[in-house]
Amino acid sequence: MDAGPSAHYVPTGMETQAQAARGRPREFDPEEALSAALTVFWRRGYEGASMAELTEAMGITKPSLYACFGNKESLFRKALDLYERDKLCYTRTALEAPTAKGVAERLLRGSLAIQTGTTDPHGCLGVISTVACAVQAESIRDDVIARRASSDAALLARLERARDEGDFPETIDPQALATYLSAVMQGMAVQAGAGVPPERLEQLVETTLAIWPGK
């Protein structure tokens, strides 16, 4: 019995290329995809961001996400790296200010700029994720806390130097001052995420600088 033409059909070269193109994963820019993932995590927190929401925002399939970034936890860590590199770059230059008050002002105004900007979500990614993470995401919470501890240690070292240089009275404990400044910035992030108007956050910055000890 004749099996018909399909039994002996061989695709042409052009048809073979078209079939291969349909089966090939769509190309994408990893940096742009990671930036999109950062926005989702920033807005929703680690646990609030679903894989479906992430892949849709990134414009890729779940297999492509796993192949390029690993699992969700790995993707979040890479998003945190991007967040620190691009959004928190002001923290590095802040520590180079000539006075402790200058350090505080650069940190506060850098934080204010992020919280009141129009292109990024408001609130701090680290604060959002630490507060929202449940027991299942303890490794994420620990990572965020470890990163913050590193930043806090750098700030403390800078304030200890400022005290030794006579930048503020010796009766002021650098650790207490660093904790106070961190608490103000974290409070600003929480309030910004809750929709507090920018002018009120600006007042908080001005008040903190007005009562800052020393010159």
Backbone as ProteinMPNN parsed JSONL, in Angstrom:
{"seq_chain_A": "MDAGPSAHYVPTGMETQAQAARGRPREFDPEEALSAALTVFWRRGYEGASMAELTEAMGITKPSLYACFGNKESLFRKALDLYERDKLCYTRTALEAPTAKGVAERLLRGSLAIQTGTTDPHGCLGVISTVACAVQAESIRDDVIARRASSDAALLARLERARDEGDFPETIDPQALATYLSAVMQGMAVQAGAGVPPERLEQLVETTLAIWPGK", "coords_chain_A": {"N_chain_A": [[0.848, -1.196, 0.0], [0.487, 2.173, -0.815], [2.02, 4.63, 1.095], [1.647, 7.278, 0.783], [2.529, 10.696, -0.07], [3.61, 11.955, 2.212], [5.095, 10.128, 3.627], [7.554, 9.934, 2.429], [8.491, 12.464, 2.426], [10.84, 15.088, 2.435], [11.936, 17.838, 4.238], [12.56, 21.076, 2.88], [15.562, 23.12, 2.742], [14.989, 25.733, 3.58], [12.612, 25.398, 4.986], [13.473, 23.778, 7.049], [15.164, 25.507, 8.446], [13.278, 27.357, 9.315], [11.748, 25.803, 11.045], [13.659, 25.255, 12.991], [14.118, 27.779, 13.955], [11.684, 28.301, 15.158], [11.803, 26.534, 17.272], [13.916, 27.425, 18.768], [15.037, 29.032, 21.742], [13.875, 32.284, 22.677], [15.948, 35.088, 22.195], [17.405, 37.288, 24.638], [18.226, 40.228, 26.562], [20.257, 39.831, 29.232], [20.871, 41.736, 31.226], [18.837, 43.652, 31.021], [16.658, 42.01, 31.549], [17.229, 41.257, 34.168], [17.063, 43.723, 35.415], [14.346, 44.205, 35.135], [13.363, 42.158, 36.742], [14.345, 43.009, 39.197], [12.745, 45.276, 39.647], [10.253, 44.061, 40.051], [10.739, 42.501, 42.366], [11.383, 44.579, 44.091], [9.016, 45.951, 44.26], [7.235, 44.01, 45.153], [8.494, 42.431, 47.055], [10.466, 39.571, 48.183], [9.035, 37.097, 48.647], [6.529, 37.842, 47.787], [6.731, 38.115, 45.076], [5.829, 36.322, 42.338], [6.788, 33.495, 40.28], [5.528, 33.52, 37.827], [4.873, 36.208, 37.542], [7.407, 37.321, 37.519], [8.658, 36.151, 35.218], [6.981, 37.154, 33.243], [7.397, 39.929, 33.447], [10.109, 40.015, 32.85], [10.116, 39.113, 30.3], [10.7, 36.527, 29.421], [10.868, 32.9, 29.251], [10.159, 30.403, 31.773], [12.072, 28.231, 31.728], [14.211, 29.587, 30.452], [14.78, 31.515, 32.333], [15.708, 29.937, 34.483], [17.934, 28.815, 33.235], [19.612, 30.996, 32.781], [19.732, 32.526, 35.156], [19.473, 30.832, 37.331], [17.687, 29.494, 40.177], [14.793, 30.987, 41.852], [15.737, 32.126, 44.231], [18.442, 32.518, 43.65], [18.164, 34.323, 41.556], [17.094, 36.488, 42.944], [19.253, 37.206, 44.58], [21.059, 38.085, 42.662], [19.603, 40.241, 41.74], [19.695, 41.824, 44.012], [22.422, 42.426, 44.024], [22.526, 44.047, 41.753], [20.852, 46.097, 42.598], [22.341, 47.195, 44.734], [24.555, 48.033, 43.306], [23.606, 49.899, 41.359], [21.528, 51.44, 42.538], [22.208, 52.036, 45.158], [24.617, 53.302, 45.029], [25.345, 55.765, 46.0], [25.97, 55.4, 48.647], [28.602, 54.624, 48.863], [30.117, 56.854, 48.068], [29.275, 58.58, 50.011], [30.617, 57.981, 52.371], [33.003, 59.134, 51.916], [32.829, 61.775, 52.459], [34.031, 64.827, 53.967], [33.346, 65.368, 56.647], [31.53, 64.027, 59.509], [28.908, 64.88, 59.611], [28.599, 65.573, 56.969], [28.748, 63.048, 55.827], [26.393, 61.944, 56.872], [24.527, 63.655, 55.67], [24.845, 63.134, 52.913], [24.093, 60.441, 52.842], [21.436, 60.567, 53.757], [20.209, 62.28, 51.878], [20.694, 60.892, 49.533], [19.208, 58.587, 50.01], [16.709, 59.795, 50.214], [16.355, 60.713, 47.601], [15.967, 58.325, 46.196], [13.656, 57.387, 47.441], [11.758, 59.276, 46.738], [11.729, 59.359, 44.024], [10.535, 59.053, 40.599], [10.702, 56.938, 38.89], [11.353, 54.478, 39.999], [10.163, 51.891, 42.274], [8.929, 52.834, 45.535], [10.327, 52.765, 48.868], [12.599, 50.504, 50.573], [14.431, 47.889, 49.138], [15.818, 45.973, 50.652], [14.704, 46.322, 53.231], [11.993, 45.782, 52.712], [12.1, 43.08, 51.905], [13.256, 41.816, 54.129], [11.35, 42.212, 56.125], [9.15, 40.941, 55.006], [9.857, 38.286, 54.537], [9.279, 34.888, 55.282], [9.589, 31.902, 57.31], [10.365, 30.021, 55.412], [12.037, 31.4, 53.762], [14.426, 32.0, 55.025], [17.123, 32.034, 54.368], [17.3, 34.074, 52.51], [16.559, 36.271, 54.079], [18.697, 36.194, 55.876], [20.823, 36.762, 54.168], [20.219, 39.374, 53.327], [20.372, 40.675, 55.789], [23.067, 40.236, 56.384], [24.332, 41.703, 54.366], [23.495, 44.245, 55.078], [24.728, 44.443, 57.549], [27.383, 44.585, 56.799], [27.438, 47.076, 55.521], [26.713, 48.675, 57.693], [28.911, 48.294, 59.344], [30.923, 49.571, 57.908], [29.989, 52.204, 58.005], [30.081, 52.652, 60.771], [32.861, 52.491, 61.243], [33.673, 54.753, 59.866], [32.463, 56.8, 61.391], [33.678, 56.417, 63.836], [36.234, 57.201, 63.187], [35.697, 59.878, 62.696], [35.003, 60.75, 65.256], [37.486, 60.414, 66.547], [38.883, 62.352, 65.23], [37.859, 64.598, 66.306], [35.447, 65.47, 65.355], [32.901, 65.366, 66.365], [31.501, 65.565, 69.718], [33.237, 63.668, 72.276], [31.594, 62.445, 74.027], [29.546, 61.402, 72.599], [28.507, 58.356, 71.375], [29.845, 56.547, 68.748], [28.699, 54.153, 67.734], [26.052, 54.3, 68.628], [25.277, 56.556, 67.245], [25.544, 55.735, 64.597], [23.639, 53.685, 64.551], [21.349, 55.177, 65.022], [21.265, 56.815, 62.7], [20.948, 54.863, 60.699], [18.481, 53.858, 61.471], [16.831, 56.047, 60.99], [16.997, 56.254, 58.177], [15.952, 53.767, 57.405], [13.429, 54.047, 58.451], [12.5, 56.137, 56.845], [12.346, 54.771, 54.429], [10.332, 52.896, 54.932], [8.177, 54.618, 55.438], [8.024, 55.96, 52.989], [7.294, 53.843, 51.338], [4.788, 53.499, 52.327], [3.456, 55.603, 51.34], [3.883, 58.211, 52.298], [4.064, 61.729, 51.853], [6.576, 63.331, 49.777], [7.52, 65.832, 50.738], [7.299, 65.641, 53.493], [9.137, 63.687, 54.097], [11.393, 65.039, 53.341], [11.411, 66.994, 55.327], [12.06, 65.39, 57.475], [14.691, 64.696, 56.874], [15.901, 67.262, 57.005], [15.426, 67.909, 59.699], [16.884, 65.909, 61.025], [19.497, 66.572, 60.249], [19.665, 69.075, 61.387], [19.771, 68.6, 64.131], [22.033, 67.184, 64.345], [25.012, 66.174, 65.991], [27.934, 68.159, 66.602], [30.066, 69.637, 64.025]], "CA_chain_A": [[0.0, 0.0, 0.0], [1.234, 3.424, -0.889], [1.85, 5.413, 2.318], [1.368, 8.673, 0.447], [3.708, 11.555, -0.206], [4.203, 12.38, 3.474], [6.019, 9.116, 4.135], [8.865, 10.108, 1.808], [8.741, 13.899, 2.272], [12.032, 15.635, 3.085], [11.788, 19.295, 4.271], [13.564, 21.869, 2.182], [16.469, 23.816, 3.657], [14.328, 26.908, 4.154], [11.63, 24.932, 5.967], [14.229, 23.282, 8.208], [15.6, 26.683, 9.192], [12.116, 27.961, 9.96], [11.39, 24.958, 12.172], [14.688, 25.438, 14.02], [13.912, 29.101, 14.554], [10.532, 28.225, 16.053], [12.15, 25.772, 18.459], [15.02, 28.059, 19.467], [14.586, 29.982, 22.761], [13.978, 33.679, 22.275], [17.094, 35.771, 22.762], [17.057, 38.427, 25.48], [19.348, 40.904, 27.205], [20.227, 39.45, 30.651], [20.878, 42.921, 32.091], [17.485, 44.217, 31.0], [15.777, 41.058, 32.228], [17.507, 41.348, 35.602], [16.513, 45.003, 35.86], [12.894, 44.024, 35.25], [13.148, 41.322, 37.929], [14.588, 43.876, 40.354], [11.558, 46.108, 39.859], [9.206, 43.208, 40.622], [11.125, 42.197, 43.749], [11.344, 45.842, 44.837], [7.614, 46.311, 44.479], [6.46, 42.939, 45.775], [9.241, 41.665, 48.04], [10.915, 38.279, 47.67], [7.984, 36.085, 48.642], [5.354, 38.325, 47.067], [6.976, 38.044, 43.632], [5.64, 34.966, 41.82], [7.572, 33.18, 39.094], [4.768, 33.958, 36.653], [5.019, 37.661, 37.451], [8.804, 37.601, 37.171], [8.923, 35.806, 33.819], [6.239, 38.075, 32.39], [8.089, 41.222, 33.454], [11.419, 39.847, 32.228], [9.914, 38.778, 28.9], [11.353, 35.264, 29.114], [10.178, 31.715, 29.756], [10.728, 29.882, 33.02], [13.334, 27.526, 31.453], [15.26, 30.567, 30.158], [15.142, 32.131, 33.617], [16.537, 28.993, 35.224], [19.201, 28.609, 32.525], [20.459, 32.193, 32.86], [19.859, 33.1, 36.5], [19.297, 29.858, 38.396], [16.348, 29.49, 40.747], [14.278, 32.284, 42.302], [16.639, 32.662, 45.25], [19.633, 33.002, 42.955], [17.749, 35.523, 40.823], [16.948, 37.585, 43.907], [20.586, 37.644, 45.004], [21.616, 38.877, 41.555], [18.868, 41.505, 41.748], [20.255, 42.604, 45.119], [23.709, 42.949, 43.553], [22.219, 45.155, 40.843], [20.282, 47.156, 43.44], [23.436, 47.836, 45.448], [25.461, 48.669, 42.341], [23.02, 51.03, 40.636], [20.63, 52.27, 43.339], [22.834, 52.435, 46.424], [25.989, 53.75, 44.769], [25.609, 56.966, 46.793], [26.482, 55.038, 49.975], [30.06, 54.555, 48.804], [30.664, 58.211, 48.037], [28.905, 59.265, 51.256], [31.649, 57.759, 53.38], [34.168, 59.944, 51.564], [32.593, 63.17, 52.856], [35.076, 65.245, 54.913], [32.863, 65.41, 58.026], [30.485, 63.058, 59.83], [27.632, 65.474, 59.192], [28.571, 65.445, 55.519], [28.405, 61.653, 55.569], [24.965, 61.803, 57.158], [23.73, 64.391, 54.677], [24.879, 62.404, 51.643], [23.294, 59.226, 52.986], [20.02, 60.929, 53.879], [19.705, 62.836, 50.611], [20.702, 59.806, 48.556], [18.041, 57.77, 50.318], [15.527, 60.592, 49.879], [16.215, 60.746, 46.141], [15.381, 57.054, 45.776], [12.294, 57.248, 47.977], [10.838, 60.241, 46.13], [11.864, 59.328, 42.57], [9.319, 58.716, 39.846], [10.932, 55.802, 37.989], [11.5, 53.232, 40.749], [9.237, 51.725, 43.404], [9.372, 53.465, 46.769], [10.684, 51.798, 49.889], [13.919, 49.887, 50.427], [14.317, 46.473, 48.793], [16.271, 45.177, 51.788], [13.717, 46.405, 54.307], [10.789, 45.079, 52.256], [12.321, 41.636, 51.877], [13.506, 41.333, 55.481], [10.082, 42.216, 56.851], [8.167, 40.05, 54.386], [10.305, 36.897, 54.428], [8.827, 33.953, 56.299], [10.582, 30.891, 57.686], [10.852, 29.321, 54.219], [13.013, 32.23, 53.048], [15.38, 32.482, 56.019], [18.421, 32.286, 53.742], [17.208, 35.401, 51.903], [16.604, 37.213, 55.186], [20.062, 36.203, 56.402], [21.675, 37.434, 53.191], [19.931, 40.81, 53.407], [20.911, 41.156, 57.065], [24.525, 40.229, 56.282], [24.721, 42.842, 53.536], [23.283, 45.456, 55.864], [25.751, 44.453, 58.59], [28.614, 45.054, 56.166], [27.292, 48.526, 55.34], [26.717, 49.285, 59.021], [30.29, 48.259, 59.852], [31.667, 50.624, 57.208], [29.533, 53.483, 58.548], [30.61, 52.77, 62.131], [34.288, 52.791, 61.149], [33.816, 56.162, 59.453], [32.077, 57.661, 62.505], [34.732, 56.296, 64.85], [37.312, 58.08, 62.728], [35.24, 61.255, 62.89], [35.141, 61.043, 66.689], [38.914, 60.541, 66.845], [39.343, 63.611, 64.63], [37.203, 65.703, 66.991], [34.352, 65.937, 64.509], [31.768, 65.543, 67.271], [31.947, 65.353, 71.099], [33.598, 62.309, 72.666], [30.478, 61.872, 74.798], [28.648, 60.747, 71.637], [28.96, 57.017, 70.999], [29.713, 56.339, 67.295], [27.778, 53.062, 67.462], [24.691, 54.808, 68.814], [25.017, 57.508, 66.166], [25.361, 54.945, 63.373], [22.348, 53.005, 64.671], [20.322, 56.216, 64.863], [21.195, 57.216, 61.3], [20.37, 53.738, 59.958], [17.059, 53.78, 61.821], [16.149, 57.135, 60.28], [16.901, 55.918, 56.754], [15.01, 52.661, 57.255], [12.105, 54.613, 58.696], [12.133, 56.87, 55.641], [11.975, 53.796, 53.403], [9.026, 52.345, 55.289], [7.173, 55.662, 55.249], [7.873, 56.193, 51.547], [6.521, 52.728, 50.82], [3.413, 53.651, 52.8], [2.843, 56.736, 50.648], [4.095, 59.505, 52.944], [4.463, 62.712, 50.843], [8.006, 63.646, 49.732], [7.876, 66.99, 51.557], [7.441, 65.219, 54.885], [10.424, 62.991, 54.167], [12.389, 66.117, 53.278], [11.451, 67.58, 56.665], [12.773, 64.446, 58.326], [16.111, 64.873, 56.569], [16.333, 68.555, 57.536], [15.417, 67.836, 61.157], [18.013, 65.07, 61.442], [20.731, 67.342, 60.06], [19.637, 70.223, 62.306], [20.113, 68.171, 65.477], [23.249, 66.362, 64.294], [26.038, 66.72, 66.888], [29.199, 68.599, 66.0], [30.064, 70.556, 62.9]], "C_chain_A": [[0.878, 1.239, 0.0], [0.944, 4.251, 0.345], [1.574, 6.866, 2.029], [2.628, 9.501, 0.459], [4.375, 11.859, 1.123], [5.222, 11.378, 3.995], [7.423, 9.334, 3.603], [9.25, 11.589, 1.716], [9.975, 14.314, 3.073], [11.913, 17.154, 3.064], [12.897, 19.984, 3.491], [14.432, 22.566, 3.217], [15.807, 24.987, 4.343], [13.341, 26.488, 5.244], [12.324, 24.428, 7.225], [14.693, 24.44, 9.075], [14.439, 27.314, 9.942], [11.698, 27.154, 11.176], [12.382, 25.132, 13.314], [14.495, 26.767, 14.745], [12.75, 29.078, 15.528], [10.885, 27.501, 17.345], [13.246, 26.408, 19.299], [14.49, 29.036, 20.515], [14.799, 31.419, 22.304], [15.173, 34.335, 22.948], [16.624, 36.958, 23.591], [18.327, 39.006, 26.082], [19.294, 40.578, 28.695], [20.172, 40.656, 31.591], [19.495, 43.556, 32.16], [16.501, 43.303, 31.731], [15.975, 41.136, 33.736], [16.963, 42.646, 36.183], [15.002, 44.913, 36.047], [12.552, 43.185, 36.481], [13.344, 42.146, 39.2], [13.366, 44.716, 40.667], [10.432, 45.307, 40.499], [9.511, 42.901, 42.085], [10.989, 43.442, 44.634], [9.901, 46.209, 45.191], [6.886, 45.279, 45.327], [7.172, 42.25, 46.936], [9.593, 40.298, 47.487], [9.762, 37.288, 47.565], [6.757, 36.532, 47.862], [5.493, 38.246, 45.561], [6.839, 36.6, 43.157], [6.512, 34.746, 40.584], [6.851, 33.635, 37.833], [4.918, 35.462, 36.451], [6.43, 38.03, 37.014], [9.07, 37.324, 35.694], [8.189, 36.743, 32.867], [6.948, 39.417, 32.301], [9.425, 41.147, 32.717], [11.308, 39.519, 30.749], [10.591, 37.489, 28.488], [10.505, 34.115, 29.667], [10.845, 31.255, 31.045], [12.018, 29.091, 32.769], [14.496, 28.489, 31.167], [15.723, 31.249, 31.435], [16.074, 31.222, 34.391], [17.917, 28.843, 34.568], [20.152, 29.784, 32.719], [20.737, 32.632, 34.295], [19.8, 32.077, 37.634], [17.873, 29.909, 38.929], [15.943, 30.885, 41.243], [15.206, 32.931, 43.325], [17.896, 33.242, 44.618], [19.33, 34.279, 42.176], [17.645, 36.714, 41.766], [18.31, 38.105, 44.355], [21.247, 38.485, 43.911], [20.914, 40.231, 41.464], [19.364, 42.412, 42.872], [21.6, 43.212, 44.736], [23.486, 44.167, 42.657], [21.688, 46.358, 41.618], [21.392, 47.921, 44.16], [24.349, 48.602, 44.49], [24.881, 49.95, 41.761], [22.208, 51.974, 41.516], [21.267, 52.776, 44.624], [24.27, 52.912, 46.237], [26.355, 54.981, 45.59], [26.198, 56.622, 48.163], [28.005, 54.981, 49.988], [30.67, 55.95, 48.831], [30.342, 58.967, 49.32], [30.005, 59.142, 52.299], [32.911, 58.569, 53.105], [33.981, 61.413, 51.927], [33.596, 63.561, 53.949], [34.641, 65.284, 56.373], [31.776, 64.354, 58.243], [29.116, 63.586, 59.412], [27.487, 65.403, 57.678], [28.228, 64.025, 55.1], [26.911, 61.451, 55.741], [24.116, 62.481, 56.088], [23.699, 63.649, 53.342], [24.033, 61.133, 51.708], [21.801, 59.551, 53.003], [19.458, 61.426, 52.551], [19.738, 61.79, 49.499], [19.503, 58.896, 48.749], [16.763, 58.494, 49.933], [15.285, 60.603, 48.372], [15.582, 59.464, 45.619], [13.925, 56.97, 46.206], [11.289, 58.169, 47.288], [10.939, 60.277, 44.611], [10.578, 58.872, 41.894], [9.489, 57.474, 38.964], [11.003, 54.465, 38.72], [10.43, 53.116, 41.825], [9.794, 52.413, 44.645], [9.591, 52.393, 47.836], [12.042, 51.183, 49.586], [13.767, 48.394, 50.16], [14.731, 45.591, 49.964], [15.263, 45.158, 52.918], [12.473, 45.611, 53.942], [10.969, 43.574, 52.37], [12.567, 41.066, 53.272], [12.204, 41.221, 56.257], [9.144, 41.139, 56.322], [8.574, 38.579, 54.404], [9.822, 36.052, 55.598], [9.924, 32.925, 56.55], [11.188, 30.222, 56.458], [11.934, 30.109, 53.492], [14.058, 32.792, 54.009], [16.736, 32.798, 55.403], [18.442, 33.66, 53.078], [17.299, 36.466, 52.989], [18.029, 37.338, 55.723], [21.01, 36.943, 55.467], [21.481, 38.942, 53.257], [20.525, 41.398, 54.685], [22.43, 41.231, 57.019], [25.029, 41.405, 55.455], [24.577, 44.144, 54.323], [24.35, 45.581, 56.952], [27.073, 44.96, 58.033], [28.584, 46.567, 55.973], [27.355, 49.254, 56.674], [28.127, 49.344, 59.592], [31.132, 49.351, 59.198], [31.283, 52.004, 57.741], [30.099, 53.697, 59.95], [32.093, 53.136, 62.106], [34.512, 54.253, 60.765], [33.473, 57.108, 60.605], [33.078, 57.571, 63.656], [35.918, 57.162, 64.47], [36.956, 59.541, 62.952], [35.354, 61.656, 64.364], [36.603, 61.273, 67.055], [39.481, 61.845, 66.303], [38.694, 64.834, 65.282], [36.033, 66.288, 66.227], [33.051, 66.11, 65.294], [32.234, 65.167, 68.682], [32.232, 63.891, 71.424], [32.503, 61.648, 73.488], [29.464, 61.16, 73.895], [29.252, 59.418, 71.217], [28.764, 56.815, 69.491], [28.733, 55.228, 66.932], [26.331, 53.522, 67.584], [24.318, 55.758, 67.677], [24.76, 56.773, 64.849], [24.007, 54.238, 63.391], [21.2, 53.986, 64.463], [20.15, 56.588, 63.394], [20.571, 56.107, 60.449], [18.875, 53.625, 60.214], [16.261, 54.858, 61.105], [15.954, 56.778, 58.815], [15.932, 54.761, 56.516], [13.579, 53.136, 57.492], [11.599, 55.397, 57.501], [11.646, 55.908, 54.561], [10.592, 53.215, 53.676], [7.921, 53.37, 55.037], [6.946, 55.953, 53.77], [7.042, 55.091, 50.92], [5.058, 52.806, 51.214], [2.724, 54.867, 52.194], [2.963, 58.083, 51.328], [4.608, 60.502, 51.906], [5.952, 63.058, 50.912], [8.392, 64.817, 50.628], [8.03, 66.636, 53.029], [8.739, 64.452, 55.093], [11.568, 64.0, 54.124], [12.531, 66.782, 54.646], [12.213, 66.683, 57.634], [14.275, 64.556, 58.116], [16.631, 66.158, 57.196], [16.393, 68.54, 59.061], [16.596, 67.024, 61.675], [19.325, 65.833, 61.331], [20.806, 68.507, 61.048], [20.075, 69.823, 63.716], [21.387, 67.31, 65.508], [24.337, 66.971, 65.175], [27.3, 67.127, 66.133], [29.003, 69.463, 64.785], [29.605, 69.9, 61.602]], "O_chain_A": [[1.871, 1.327, 0.721], [-0.213, 4.553, 0.637], [1.291, 7.627, 2.954], [3.671, 9.059, 0.94], [5.596, 12.008, 1.169], [6.127, 11.756, 4.739], [8.393, 8.956, 4.261], [10.205, 11.943, 1.026], [10.133, 13.939, 4.235], [11.799, 17.732, 1.983], [14.034, 19.515, 3.458], [14.102, 22.606, 4.402], [16.02, 25.224, 5.532], [13.242, 27.132, 6.288], [11.829, 24.625, 8.335], [14.626, 24.366, 10.302], [14.6, 27.758, 11.079], [11.339, 27.716, 12.211], [11.988, 25.153, 14.48], [14.678, 26.875, 15.957], [12.787, 29.724, 16.575], [10.333, 27.813, 18.4], [13.485, 25.979, 20.428], [13.575, 29.804, 20.215], [15.78, 31.73, 21.629], [15.385, 34.155, 24.147], [15.59, 37.561, 23.304], [19.371, 38.355, 26.107], [18.361, 41.011, 29.371], [19.509, 40.609, 32.627], [19.039, 43.951, 33.233], [15.617, 43.776, 32.446], [15.009, 41.088, 34.497], [16.462, 42.669, 37.307], [14.448, 45.471, 36.994], [11.576, 43.462, 37.179], [12.595, 41.994, 40.165], [12.989, 44.854, 41.831], [9.735, 45.806, 41.383], [8.638, 43.029, 42.943], [10.539, 43.36, 45.777], [9.617, 46.71, 46.279], [6.019, 45.629, 46.129], [6.53, 41.556, 47.725], [9.081, 39.901, 46.441], [9.541, 36.704, 46.504], [6.022, 35.699, 47.333], [4.498, 38.302, 44.839], [7.643, 35.746, 43.532], [6.92, 35.703, 39.925], [7.486, 34.084, 36.879], [5.071, 35.932, 35.323], [6.617, 38.954, 36.223], [9.641, 38.162, 34.996], [8.71, 37.088, 31.806], [7.088, 39.98, 31.216], [9.825, 42.097, 32.044], [12.291, 39.629, 30.015], [11.015, 37.351, 27.341], [9.566, 34.322, 30.435], [11.959, 31.671, 31.364], [12.978, 29.255, 33.522], [15.627, 28.242, 31.586], [16.909, 31.529, 31.605], [17.106, 31.663, 34.898], [18.934, 28.756, 35.255], [21.365, 29.592, 32.81], [21.846, 33.06, 34.613], [20.054, 32.427, 38.787], [16.955, 30.32, 38.219], [16.687, 31.849, 41.063], [15.433, 34.14, 43.289], [18.358, 34.318, 44.999], [20.143, 35.202, 42.142], [18.06, 37.822, 41.425], [18.499, 39.313, 44.492], [21.914, 39.478, 44.202], [21.541, 41.243, 41.15], [19.442, 43.629, 42.703], [21.891, 44.359, 45.074], [24.169, 45.183, 42.787], [22.04, 47.501, 41.323], [21.383, 49.151, 44.191], [24.851, 49.677, 44.819], [25.57, 50.967, 41.676], [22.195, 53.181, 41.274], [20.898, 53.84, 45.122], [25.051, 52.923, 47.188], [27.533, 55.223, 45.853], [26.856, 57.462, 48.777], [28.628, 55.259, 51.013], [31.64, 56.191, 49.549], [31.059, 59.899, 49.682], [30.289, 60.094, 53.025], [33.786, 58.677, 53.964], [34.891, 62.216, 51.721], [33.971, 62.722, 54.768], [35.493, 65.237, 57.261], [31.181, 63.854, 57.288], [28.272, 62.836, 58.922], [26.389, 65.199, 57.162], [27.5, 63.82, 54.128], [26.243, 60.871, 54.884], [23.102, 61.935, 55.654], [22.646, 63.548, 52.712], [23.341, 60.79, 50.749], [21.005, 58.885, 52.34], [18.362, 61.037, 52.149], [18.885, 61.809, 48.612], [18.859, 58.482, 47.785], [15.84, 57.887, 49.391], [14.143, 60.513, 47.921], [14.756, 59.503, 44.707], [13.065, 56.539, 45.438], [10.095, 57.87, 47.259], [10.313, 61.121, 43.969], [9.658, 58.373, 42.541], [8.522, 57.01, 38.359], [10.74, 53.423, 38.12], [9.855, 54.12, 42.244], [11.009, 52.555, 44.781], [9.104, 51.269, 47.719], [12.569, 51.324, 48.482], [13.046, 47.708, 50.884], [14.084, 44.582, 50.245], [14.993, 44.108, 53.5], [11.953, 44.853, 54.761], [10.09, 42.874, 52.873], [12.134, 39.953, 53.569], [11.984, 40.241, 56.968], [8.427, 40.499, 57.092], [7.711, 37.707, 54.296], [9.942, 36.449, 56.757], [11.046, 33.063, 56.062], [12.374, 29.892, 56.448], [12.674, 29.542, 52.687], [14.523, 33.919, 53.839], [17.425, 33.715, 55.849], [19.47, 34.336, 53.077], [18.028, 37.447, 52.843], [18.509, 38.44, 55.99], [21.897, 37.666, 55.92], [22.45, 39.702, 53.244], [21.11, 42.481, 54.666], [23.024, 42.171, 57.547], [26.032, 42.03, 55.8], [25.428, 45.03, 54.243], [24.822, 46.679, 57.246], [27.801, 45.682, 58.715], [29.573, 47.256, 56.227], [27.969, 50.315, 56.783], [28.5, 50.32, 60.244], [31.957, 49.983, 59.858], [32.141, 52.87, 57.91], [30.546, 54.796, 60.279], [32.53, 53.999, 62.867], [35.424, 54.906, 61.273], [34.143, 58.127, 60.773], [33.296, 58.551, 64.369], [36.539, 57.785, 65.331], [37.802, 60.344, 63.347], [35.757, 62.777, 64.676], [36.926, 62.211, 67.785], [40.445, 62.382, 66.847], [38.94, 65.967, 64.869], [35.668, 67.448, 66.417], [32.199, 66.915, 64.918], [33.266, 64.512, 68.827], [31.562, 62.99, 70.92], [32.485, 60.426, 73.631], [28.622, 60.404, 74.379], [30.391, 59.37, 70.753], [27.637, 56.903, 69.003], [28.013, 55.336, 65.939], [25.488, 53.18, 66.755], [23.18, 55.761, 67.207], [23.871, 57.145, 64.084], [23.31, 54.193, 62.377], [20.205, 53.667, 63.81], [19.027, 56.669, 62.897], [19.754, 56.387, 59.572], [18.097, 53.337, 59.304], [15.139, 54.611, 60.662], [14.869, 56.975, 58.267], [15.18, 54.769, 55.542], [12.643, 52.691, 56.827], [10.414, 55.339, 57.171], [10.668, 56.182, 53.866], [9.782, 53.061, 52.762], [6.866, 53.041, 54.496], [5.811, 56.169, 53.343], [6.187, 55.354, 50.073], [4.191, 52.257, 50.535], [1.56, 55.141, 52.488], [2.231, 59.012, 50.986], [5.508, 60.16, 51.139], [6.528, 63.075, 52.0], [9.471, 64.808, 51.22], [8.813, 67.269, 53.737], [9.365, 64.557, 56.147], [12.586, 63.827, 54.793], [13.641, 67.097, 55.075], [12.927, 67.17, 58.511], [15.044, 64.515, 59.077], [17.678, 66.155, 57.845], [17.317, 69.102, 59.648], [17.235, 67.409, 62.654], [20.171, 65.748, 62.221], [21.893, 68.878, 61.493], [20.687, 70.625, 64.421], [21.768, 66.78, 66.552], [24.563, 68.179, 65.11], [27.675, 66.499, 65.143], [27.907, 69.965, 64.536], [29.553, 70.558, 60.563]]}, "name": "protein", "num_of_chains": 1, "seq": "MDAGPSAHYVPTGMETQAQAARGRPREFDPEEALSAALTVFWRRGYEGASMAELTEAMGITKPSLYACFGNKESLFRKALDLYERDKLCYTRTALEAPTAKGVAERLLRGSLAIQTGTTDPHGCLGVISTVACAVQAESIRDDVIARRASSDAALLARLERARDEGDFPETIDPQALATYLSAVMQGMAVQAGAGVPPERLEQLVETTLAIWPGK"}
